[in-house]
């Protein structure tokens, strides 16, 4: 399969962004390819389209399956496994946020709770104890907020996101012309 220039640019950029977010470039490119083409593809086709080794594709597909971003699809008359991703950007967003929360935030909260519950905490400087407690409070608030946001319908979430910018301007005291009002 040959990609159009726009699809190619999308896939390459998504790979670059994935690298910046701590995700392997090929993993990100495969996900972008499946998303932008909107159709199930077998591993050989993915490898050929992206110009990467078949073994790299296999490893990357396993990683995407672990993240719940890609699933196996079967095509009538073809015994090979094909792979597809959701074409619903909100579903993808929710999956990524949910998985990152599970992999990154939840273990951090657990560790912070352990630190605060440890008898050894008394040996720590009071300021360090306070910083750990503040970090835990922030992380718990963020995860609670995240859980609530993940429950919203996409249209409601979009309204909330747009409303956030308006509220932020109001809180800062910005007037309609964009400059700050006098305090």
C-alpha positions as CSV (number, residue, x, y, z in Angstrom):
1,X,0.0,0.0,0.0
2,X,1.3,3.4,-0.9
3,X,0.3,6.3,1.3
4,X,-0.8,9.7,0.0
5,X,1.6,12.6,0.9
6,X,-0.8,13.8,3.6
7,X,-1.3,10.3,5.2
8,X,2.5,9.9,5.1
9,X,3.0,13.2,6.8
10,X,0.4,12.3,9.5
11,X,2.0,8.9,10.2
12,X,5.6,10.3,10.3
13,X,4.5,13.1,12.6
14,X,2.5,10.8,14.9
15,X,5.7,8.7,15.2
16,X,7.7,11.8,16.1
17,X,5.1,12.9,18.7
18,X,5.0,9.3,20.1
19,X,8.7,9.5,20.7
20,X,8.3,12.8,22.6
21,X,5.6,11.1,24.8
22,X,7.9,8.2,25.6
23,X,6.4,5.7,23.1
24,X,8.5,3.9,20.5
25,X,8.4,5.6,17.1
26,X,7.3,2.4,15.2
27,X,4.6,1.7,17.7
28,X,3.2,5.2,17.2
29,X,3.5,5.0,13.4
30,X,1.7,1.7,13.2
31,X,-1.1,3.1,15.3
32,X,-1.3,6.2,13.1
33,X,-1.3,4.0,9.9
34,X,-4.2,1.9,11.1
35,X,-6.1,5.0,12.2
36,X,-5.5,7.1,9.1
37,X,-6.2,4.2,6.6
38,X,-9.3,3.2,8.6
39,X,-9.0,-0.5,7.6
40,X,-7.6,-3.7,9.1
41,X,-4.1,-4.5,7.8
42,X,-1.9,-7.6,8.2
43,X,1.6,-7.4,9.6
44,X,3.3,-7.9,6.3
45,X,1.3,-5.0,4.7
46,X,2.2,-2.8,7.7
47,X,5.9,-3.6,7.4
48,X,5.9,-3.0,3.7
49,X,4.0,0.3,3.9
50,X,6.2,1.7,6.7
51,X,9.4,0.2,5.4
52,X,10.2,-1.5,8.8
53,X,11.2,-5.0,9.7
54,X,8.5,-7.6,10.1
55,X,9.8,-8.5,13.6
56,X,9.6,-4.8,14.6
57,X,6.0,-4.8,13.4
58,X,5.2,-7.9,15.5
59,X,6.7,-6.4,18.6
60,X,5.0,-3.1,18.1
61,X,1.6,-4.7,17.5
62,X,1.9,-6.6,20.8
63,X,2.6,-3.4,22.5
64,X,-0.4,-1.7,20.9
65,X,-2.5,-4.7,22.0
66,X,-1.2,-4.4,25.6
67,X,-2.3,-0.7,25.5
68,X,-5.7,-1.8,24.2
69,X,-5.3,0.4,21.1
70,X,-5.2,-2.4,18.5
71,X,-7.2,-5.6,18.2
72,X,-7.1,-8.6,15.9
73,X,-9.6,-8.6,13.1
74,X,-10.3,-11.5,10.7
75,X,-11.0,-11.1,7.0
76,X,-13.1,-13.6,5.1
77,X,-10.9,-15.8,3.0
78,X,-7.7,-14.7,4.6
79,X,-6.2,-16.8,7.3
80,X,-3.7,-14.1,8.5
81,X,-4.4,-11.9,11.5
82,X,-5.3,-8.4,10.5
83,X,-5.1,-5.5,13.0
84,X,-7.3,-2.6,13.4
85,X,-7.8,0.4,15.8
86,X,-10.8,2.3,16.8
87,X,-11.7,5.1,14.4
88,X,-13.4,7.1,17.2
89,X,-10.9,9.7,18.4
90,X,-12.6,10.0,21.7
91,X,-12.5,6.3,22.3
92,X,-8.8,6.4,21.6
93,X,-8.3,9.4,23.8
94,X,-10.1,7.6,26.7
95,X,-8.1,4.4,26.2
96,X,-4.8,6.3,26.3
97,X,-5.7,8.3,29.3
98,X,-7.1,5.2,31.1
99,X,-4.0,3.2,30.4
100,X,-1.5,6.0,31.3
101,X,-3.4,6.5,34.6
102,X,-3.3,2.7,35.3
103,X,0.4,2.4,34.4
104,X,1.8,5.7,35.8
105,X,-0.5,7.6,38.2
106,X,-2.0,4.7,40.2
107,X,1.4,3.2,41.1
108,X,2.7,6.6,42.1
109,X,-0.3,7.2,44.4
110,X,0.3,3.8,45.9
111,X,3.9,4.6,46.6
112,X,3.1,8.0,48.1
113,X,0.5,6.4,50.4
114,X,3.1,3.8,51.5
115,X,5.5,6.6,52.2
116,X,3.0,8.5,54.3
117,X,1.9,5.4,56.1
118,X,5.4,4.2,56.9
119,X,6.8,4.4,60.5
120,X,10.0,5.7,58.9
121,X,8.2,8.8,57.8
122,X,8.9,10.3,61.2
123,X,12.6,10.3,60.4
124,X,12.0,12.6,57.4
125,X,12.2,16.4,57.6
126,X,8.8,18.0,58.2
127,X,9.1,19.9,54.9
128,X,9.7,16.6,53.0
129,X,6.7,15.0,54.8
130,X,4.6,18.0,53.7
131,X,5.8,17.8,50.1
132,X,4.9,14.1,49.9
133,X,1.5,14.8,51.4
134,X,0.9,17.7,48.9
135,X,2.0,15.5,46.0
136,X,-0.4,12.8,47.1
137,X,-3.3,15.2,47.4
138,X,-2.6,16.6,44.0
139,X,-2.3,13.2,42.4
140,X,-5.5,12.0,44.0
141,X,-7.4,15.1,42.9
142,X,-6.0,14.7,39.3
143,X,-7.0,11.0,39.1
144,X,-10.5,11.7,40.6
145,X,-10.9,14.5,38.0
146,X,-9.7,12.2,35.2
147,X,-12.1,9.5,36.2
148,X,-15.0,12.0,36.1
149,X,-13.9,13.3,32.7
150,X,-13.7,9.8,31.3
151,X,-17.3,9.2,32.2
152,X,-18.6,12.1,30.2
153,X,-20.0,11.8,26.7
154,X,-17.7,13.2,24.0
155,X,-20.0,16.1,23.2
156,X,-20.2,17.1,26.9
157,X,-16.5,16.8,27.3
158,X,-15.9,19.0,24.3
159,X,-18.2,21.6,25.7
160,X,-16.4,21.4,29.0
161,X,-13.0,21.8,27.3
162,X,-14.2,24.8,25.3
163,X,-15.8,26.3,28.4
164,X,-12.5,25.9,30.3
165,X,-10.8,28.6,28.2
166,X,-13.7,31.0,28.8
167,X,-13.6,30.4,32.6
168,X,-9.8,30.8,32.6
169,X,-10.1,34.2,30.9
170,X,-12.8,35.2,33.4
171,X,-10.7,34.1,36.4
172,X,-7.7,36.0,35.1
173,X,-9.8,39.1,34.6
174,X,-9.3,39.3,30.8
175,X,-11.8,41.6,29.2
176,X,-13.3,41.2,25.7
177,X,-10.5,43.0,23.9
178,X,-8.0,40.4,25.2
179,X,-6.1,42.7,27.5
180,X,-6.2,42.5,31.3
181,X,-8.6,44.6,33.1
182,X,-7.3,46.8,35.9
183,X,-7.1,45.1,39.3
